[in-house]
Amino acid sequence: MICVIIACGSHTRMITEHQNLAADGVSFVELRLDFLRREPDIHRLIPNRPTAVIVTARRTQDGGLWRDSEEKRLQLLRSAIVAAPEFVDLEVDVADKIPPFGKTRRIISYHNLEETPENLDALHREMLTKSPYFIKIAVNPKTVDDMFRFVAFVREKNRQAKQLGDKGVRVIGIGMGEMGKATRILAKKFEMPYTYATFSKDRMIAPGMLVYKELFDLYHYDQTDTDTTVYGIIGNPIGHSLSPLIHNRSFIEQKINAVYVPFPLDDNNVPDFIERAKEFDIKGLSVTIPHKIAVMKHLTKMDPAVEKIGACNTLVFRDGERLGYNTDYVAAVSSIEAALGGNFMDEKSTLDGKNALILGAGGAGMALAYGLKKRGSLVTITDINGNRAYDLGKYLDCEIIDWKLRDKLKLDILVNCTPIGMHPKVDESPFEKSALRPRMVVFDAVYNPENTLLLKSAREKGCIAVSGVEMFVGQACLQFKLFTGQKASASLMRNLVRDALSAAH
């Protein structure tokens, strides 16, 4: 179940939003009285409510907006209970001042905006003395250890509560901030009775809180359970990633009980996360910037391409092993080869003997240079940073050319692995249009926008244009196969990516 929080400045708007949510199928909401700019009128909000409700008025120290005195807040909550809502949320330190009354059930809550306290068990024991129906604990995990420790605590308490039957008190554990977002998505996995979401993307009530539609539509929250397998993506930042969209929709399409979750991690948290991933039942991870190199030291086995390229974008946990793969190079080279009428699986490659220029000597450039060279192309590398181009060329035994001379070569294949042309700088191109020639293959690893200025120029000059969407979708399909053993629909993923990119602009 999801409890959707309504936080509005006026009674009229709060009532309207409540009715809209009910019409949208939402059955449980929290009314945040502290957001009201005028004195809350309980009799307007509770008697004719269209769904079950939690009533609360949050103090500023707990992340709320209550502006009046504490005594007035407590009196408001007492009055709210008399109006008989289904639940009232009371902080643990004031719960004794508001005795149980009528049929209203008590949620005893604790909010720590700064950290994840060490004494969770002691806190839980204290909260149990306050006549709770549910216990809610919201903390701010700063490290992977904080997050895993907190989730283990919540899961254990909910299992204990389940064993006690009607006498058990279940715990809602909320990790605030980006680090804790997974606790909201995986609430049912961790046996929580419900989680919280906001009613609107324009009203972020707490750090890391998702919009209820996102929980339903993107993470199919209503279909997850304790048996749901977890996959995810690690990187920093990853808020822009479309991977959760295409993988989660593919799980639904294939009827696989799994969910794909974003895990934003800084460098310091990567080792602990990989070591403890099994605690979340994580079976596979996509790895993106800046962790593709760092994860390699934590692999027990790796594909030869990972070792040669020096980057891992896919991590699979299987039979006690941590297996590393690089699906980027296969996806990119496959799309270029397909554009020339070939197939990556064929022994004889349509790329053999073709002159290819790689723009950019970073991770993507490394992967493309390795893949093209492996398929027989004659690869030249260039980069704005000449030293980086020299190092990569020497490592892969490729030709090197000065960046200023990049449009002087006679090419069969041009590959852009720089961010030039990426949103929002869509009016830039890394290559002179005049140097493009008909039938030349032009591949752009940039996929936002899909139709970059470079690709527009290529089409106008009669080139074969291949967008970065093909690489993105291709690597995701390969990851999906490695994760699940099943084949994903490339057309489904491609359409999802295009729709998302179109909606973003």
Sequence and secondary structure as in RCSB ss.txt:
>XXXX:A:sequence
MICVIIACGSHTRMITEHQNLAADGVSFVELRLDFLRREPDIHRLIPNRPTAVIVTARRTQDGGLWRDSEEKRLQ
LLRSAIVAAPEFVDLEVDVADKIPPFGKTRRIISYHNLEETPENLDALHREMLTKSPYFIKIAVNPKTVDDMFRF
VAFVREKNRQAKQLGDKGVRVIGIGMGEMGKATRILAKKFEMPYTYATFSKDRMIAPGMLVYKELFDLYHYDQTD
TDTTVYGIIGNPIGHSLSPLIHNRSFIEQKINAVYVPFPLDDNNVPDFIERAKEFDIKGLSVTIPHKIAVMKHLT
KMDPAVEKIGACNTLVFRDGERLGYNTDYVAAVSSIEAALGGNFMDEKSTLDGKNALILGAGGAGMALAYGLKKR
GSLVTITDINGNRAYDLGKYLDCEIIDWKLRDKLKLDILVNCTPIGMHPKVDESPFEKSALRPRMVVFDAVYNPE
NTLLLKSAREKGCIAVSGVEMFVGQACLQFKLFTGQKASASLMRNLVRDALSAAH
>XXXX:A:secstr
 EEEEE  SSHHHHHHHHHHHHHTT  EEEEEGGG SS   HHHHSTT SSEEEEE   GGGT    S HHHHHH
HHHHHHHT  SEEEEETTTGGGS   TT EEEEEEE SS   S HHHHHHHHHTT  SEEEEEE   SHHHHHHH
HHHHHHHHHHHHHHGGG  EEEEEE TTTTHHHHHTTTTTT S EEEES TT   STT  BHHHHHHTT GGG  
TT EEEEEEESS TT  HHHHHHHHHHHHT  EEEEEEE  GGGHHHHHHHGGGGTEEEEEE TT TTGGGGG S
EE HHHHHHT   EEEEETTEEEEE HHHHHHHHHHHHHTT  TTSSS TTTT EEEEE  SHHHHHHHHHHHHT
T EEEEE SSHHHHHHHHHHHT EE  GGGGGGS  SEEEE SSTT TT TT  SS GGG  TT EEEE   SSS
S HHHHHHHHTT EEE HHHHHHHHHHHHHHHHHSS   HHHHHHHHHHHHHHH 
